[in-house]
């Protein structure tokens, strides 16, 4: 009787060990296949879309039953199966096992594109005529960019700020103007250039002026109006 009980116990133990091992193979096999598929999809996106693409997630859409058996698969092929929304592509993945048997699964890849945006490098008051020292570029995911964010340096350099910006603020198109007009009442520095002398003083614009155009300025010290050229939002040059 004891021998029979021991025999049955041994058989159950062997059966349990076998089931555990088989279950472990299935559990380990599924992530291994999906890991290989994820890497293949990532490379496909980089080659077909952009070197700046980032794979956000990969979801198994169809064929999960294929991955619960004990067969070991490798990837035989991958092709676009459609588009399921913005920045979402589905792929048909062909699998082949060690005996040459084929199966297929469908996965959905969610991705984002990294883009360069321009950020204020320091506090910039309204009226600043922007140059390369006033901003720098950073890479951000396209889905997180604020509406109207500027991505090209040529869209910023030489433009004037309509509003003040704090350091680290993303520069947007509606912050800028290409009509470089400085309003009447703006305080400016007046640089008077003579044959052998340069004198700087303060003044105030008597009328609206365009950068590069004529400007009428009331000097603070002399209280007299002089004419010069507005060379920046804060500077009027006068030649004697």
Secondary structure, 3 states (H helix, E strand, C coil): CHHHHHHHHHHHHHHHHHHHHHHHHHHHHHHHHHHHHHHHHHHHHHHHCCCCEEEEEEEEEECHHHHHCCCCEEEEEEEEEEEEECCEEEEEEEEEECCCCEEEEEEEEEEEEEEEEEEECCCECCCCECCHHHEEEEEEEHHHCCCCECCCHHHCCCCEECCCECCCCECEHHHEECCCEECCCCEEEEEEECCCCEEEEEEEECCCEECCCEEEEEECCCCCEEEEEEEECCEEEEEC
